[in-house]
Amino acid sequence: MKITPSLSAVLLALLLTAGSCNTANRQARDNAQDNGNNTVNVPQFNADSAYSYVKAQVDFGPRVPGTEAHKACGDYLAGKLEQFGAKVYNQYADVTGYDGTTLRIRNIVGSYKPESRKRVALFAHWDCRPWADHDPDPKNHHKPVPGANDGASGAGVLLEIARQLQQQQPALGIDLILLDAEDRGAHEEYEGQHLEEYWCLGSQYWARNPHVQGYNARFGILLDMVGGHGATFRYEWISEEHAKDINRKVWEAAETAGYAGYFVPEGGGAVTDDHLFINRYARIPTIDIIPYSEGEGFFEHWHTVKDDMDAIDRNTLKAVGQTVMQVVYNEK
């Protein structure tokens, strides 16, 4: 993913409305609790389990499309979803990278209650950046990124959610959608124009060619870099533009689940990520849970060779996973 500049005027307006919306939503939640309506038993997300799924992916090596590690990890992810009771779709496609290279990609979808027309979609990318082009050492700029946080963390959280879904089904159908080639955007040294469509090749394909003809979902939640130490998540501005109410729903769920310290109700800036193309082409209102804020950027080891298991914190995995489960198990 890459940073997308935001408009200051829009930013100010959104900040001004965020507080009032947050207050109104909190009041609505309190009223629901007073009326005894908040009775859903949400399972407990297991951070150790999620951590093991992150490590399993990293142990394959960098999951760059076209490599043996990529193929083996894709088989692992599809196998785990099947093991956890999902109906699994493997979507293979040939796409073109920014440099004209043809890439064979694989989107992997695990569906629960596929017969239900009421659905929520949860997304993460599972590929790795082929080049550590933000590494402080220029010698590493053409080495692949291990992708523990940037890639494996989101997929690991979704695998743990899948394990929970097998044991206790929520009211709605849930689709866990693992997207490929998100991080295949132009290398920093590329001398051509750096375009947003160079990124997120798997989501661009899926949004135009969903795994089920006519697929639709009530809303979507994208998880990206959701395992870092000390991570905080703010309202991402493309999410605000397309799915502001879903941002509020998720941040309220974080507060209910006890993780308000991770989910800060303020603006963070705009990021070109998979949700951009899901909103644009699939027309599913989708937000991005991502640790980005203007002036601070992403996590310390973003697009470097140090994005390894040392970058992963079980507490952050727990905060994000429990929050997402709080949302989906309370949907009717």
Phi, psi and omega in degrees: 000160177226165181280136176247124180301141178254159179271127185297325181293317178295320181301314181297316182297319180294322178297322182293326181277337185299317183297315182292320178296320181297318179296316180296317180293322178296320179295319179297320179295317180297320179297320179297320179294320179297328181273000178076021184271344185268075189243008182290131177271100182275126179300161179269119176294132183261108184292325178296320178296313179300318179301318180296326178287327175295312182298320180301320178293313182298326181296339176289339189101178181301126185270067180270128180309135180097356181256162177295324179299319179298312180298314182295319180292321177301318177296321178298312183296314179297321179295320179293318178300317178295318178301325182270018169088009180277152166278119191257133174243129173253117183252106178262144179203154171260124180233166184248126177282173183300333183264011179086359180289135174275127183244134173268114184246165182218110168269138184237126184237130172245119185249137175243136188053056184299342179282344183283136177275345176269114189222153169234137181251131176245128187240152167201154172263153185239358180275171178244152173296126182292342186224132176275064190279003171248010179293141179296340178261113181304336179296342182264000190292348176240019173264147179288155180272135178300330172070038177291307179276312183275078179136292188291330183295315180296316178296323178296319177297317180294325177295320178292322175298320177301318179299321178289322180297325178297326184275327181214114183274134171285179185291328184262164169284143181237135174243124175259113191242110181262116189258143183258164171055033174292322190260029182262019178296167187304139174299147181303333181278355182298132186268353177278188179284132180272104186255149182295330182286355173288340183263166167058047185292325179293317180289326176298318179293311183298319183296330177270337185223070184298160184295338176234131181300132180075017183302141174211157177219154178300317175195172178229153175231121177260133177249125180216123181059055187254026181230010186283153176295132176065022183293144169230148185239129180241167179297116177278141196282332172293323174299318179298321182293319188259334190210050183303320182293331178286322172307310182297319180301315183290316181293326174293321177297322177298319178295316179299321182280353178094021184237033180299332180295337178272330185251099186268123184278067177209167184289143181242345184113175184252141182226132171284111184215180185304326183298332179303313184280333174294316176296316187288316188256319180275343178061032173258119181297114190227135178253165180241116170271106188211139184274076180229140171214144179298135181093337180246332181076208181268198181288165190305319188257025179300126178056041175231169179286355179269004176280069182243194185294339175295342180276355188260133179240121179302326182297322179289317176304317180297314182300316182287313182298316180293322179296314180296320177294324176302323179290305190290328180283347178260359175281140181243000000 
